[in-house]
Amino acid sequence: MAHYEFDLLVAGAGPAGCTLALHLAAKGFRIGIIEKDIFPRQKICGDALSGKVLNVMKRIPGGVYEDFIANVEKIPSWGIRFIAPNHREIDVPFILHRTGEQPPPGYVCNRDDFDNFMFGKLSDYPNVQVFQGERVDKVVTHTDHVFARTQNHEFRGKIIAGADGVHSTVRKFLKGERVDKKHFCIGIRGYYENVTGLHPENYIELIFLKRLLPGYFWIFPSTGGRVNAGLGIMQDRISNRRENLSHLLDDIIANDPLVAPRFAHARLIGKPGAHVLPLGTYKFNRSGNRFILLGDAGFLVDPFSGEGIGNAMASGEIAAGILEKNFSENDFSASALATFDARLQRRFSQEFRTMSALQRLAGSEKLFNLVVGKARKNKEIAELLSAMFTSEKERNKLSQPGFYMRLLFK
Ligand SMILES: Cc1cc2nc3c(=O)[nH]c(=O)nc-3n(C[C@H](O)[C@H](O)[C@H](O)COP(=O)(O)OP(=O)(O)OC[C@H]3O[C@@H](n4cnc5c(N)ncnc54)[C@H](O)[C@@H]3O)c2cc1C
């Protein structure tokens, strides 16, 4: 069995792993990135790229953002349409006061293409070696190195980044704890042609159906005249009801009074695919002796919207920011890497509190109907909803208990 040695081992070449690797590759570190699939690989996702993704991408060295804007197929999206359980809807633009040449605030981009683009960028760096089609199946930390193994190779590194998704092997070996079902959502999506009633500016649609709350059904306009449509539901709800996910999707598309007419002439392309989302409601240490956990491996998905790409990339960027110091001091102890947790905490704790509050709100049909009803009539609330997606300061108001009381009397 061949042996390799690197400064940094990265398990998983999704958005989190690639963001970390690209930042540190530009600084000259020797990186071994180990990925179980072979790119271009399929990735089950809603395909919505928020402003957060674009902002993190702009800071990756090597003109990654500019290349993405110029060369990757995608469509711009300018806002969100919310549909409450009582079928009342509100359109919320991402940018309230648009000026002529403003770039789009978000995109919908097939994840297979997006991830393949990011993965391709690794080949710009001779100091990055990629091992595709190899699953990390064992990880052990020692006093002076970390060891990882695949079926073909053995690896030594100073540190390992677990960016290997929701079922992370790195997390299982180095943390091991079981996580309660309430911290997981499960989603299923398919691609469809000939869906009607789409917003002219490609607003992404979140349809809060009573049977899915606090989850929702989504319709995201995609490239080639298709839509990415699917649903997300809390995992404890689906197993309690023993409902089969793809039957649930088919049933909504065929019979829901709001959804079905829009799919009357739709054609499913390929097969729907399902996957699990690990929510940021689960609080734990995402670092320890010679390891850190990024993205889905570290439960960083927004508990309300299900957005995870931006947070995964942000965690890769944060890790790159702190690891340089660990390399220069050759200290990868749990206490030295605790800075990573502290930075994540600073970046995400308020946001997750807010989004958990919204998740709870969305669980109450009446309260959700009320907020959308008020927002339809009150410009200030509508503007706040818009700011939620663009301004952290405004969004944080939603986690203050008094906010909902004030809302009732507006
Ligand atoms: C149905 C659904 C819809 C979603 N919609 C959206 C959306 O519209 N917008 C959004 O922002 N987010 C969305 N998300 C969440 C988003 O997909 C994830 O949060 C995001 O992919 C996390 O990125 P990551 O790099 O942490 O993990 P991943 O993208 O999962 O990448 C992990 C990589 O690790 C590899 N890997 C796994 N195990 C091993 C191993 N043992 N050894 C080596 N490699 C391994 C995998 O093959 C994979 O390439 C959705 C998720 C689901 C399930």
The ligand as a Gaussian input file, in Angstrom:
#p B3LYP/6-31G(d) Opt

LIG

0 1
 C      -32.226000      18.112000      -0.900000
 C      -31.240000      19.184000      -0.509000
 C      -31.370000      20.479000      -1.011000
 C      -30.446000      21.463000      -0.666000
 N      -30.552000      22.709000      -1.236000
 C      -29.650000      23.661000      -0.969000
 C      -29.681000      24.910000      -1.645000
 O      -30.505000      25.138000      -2.534000
 N      -28.745000      25.836000      -1.326000
 C      -27.795000      25.608000      -0.372000
 O      -26.981000      26.505000      -0.086000
 N      -27.697000      24.406000       0.255000
 C      -28.588000      23.427000      -0.029000
 N      -28.481000      22.195000       0.568000
 C      -27.383000      21.953000       1.533000
 C      -26.051000      21.752000       0.799000
 O      -26.193000      20.787000      -0.209000
 C      -24.944000      21.313000       1.774000
 O      -25.024000      22.057000       2.947000
 C      -23.548000      21.479000       1.139000
 O      -23.378000      20.586000       0.071000
 C      -22.441000      21.243000       2.182000
 O      -21.174000      21.241000       1.555000
 P      -19.979000      20.349000       2.142000
 O      -18.795000      20.651000       1.310000
 O      -19.904000      20.501000       3.605000
 O      -20.465000      18.843000       1.923000
 P      -20.771000      18.044000       0.575000
 O      -21.181000      18.975000      -0.498000
 O      -21.709000      16.966000       0.977000
 O      -19.374000      17.416000       0.178000
 C      -18.805000      16.378000       0.932000
 C      -17.886000      15.574000       0.019000
 O      -17.257000      14.575000       0.802000
 C      -17.229000      13.353000       0.070000
 N      -17.133000      12.272000       1.053000
 C      -18.075000      11.803000       1.892000
 N      -17.598000      10.835000       2.680000
 C      -16.290000      10.672000       2.340000
 C      -15.241000       9.824000       2.800000
 N      -15.441000       8.953000       3.798000
 N      -14.035000       9.941000       2.224000
 C      -13.810000      10.825000       1.225000
 N      -14.763000      11.633000       0.743000
 C      -15.980000      11.587000       1.304000
 C      -18.522000      13.364000      -0.720000
 O      -18.470000      12.520000      -1.857000
 C      -18.634000      14.847000      -1.084000
 O      -18.030000      15.128000      -2.327000
 C      -29.388000      21.170000       0.228000
 C      -29.238000      19.866000       0.720000
 C      -30.148000      18.882000       0.351000
 C      -29.961000      17.494000       0.881000

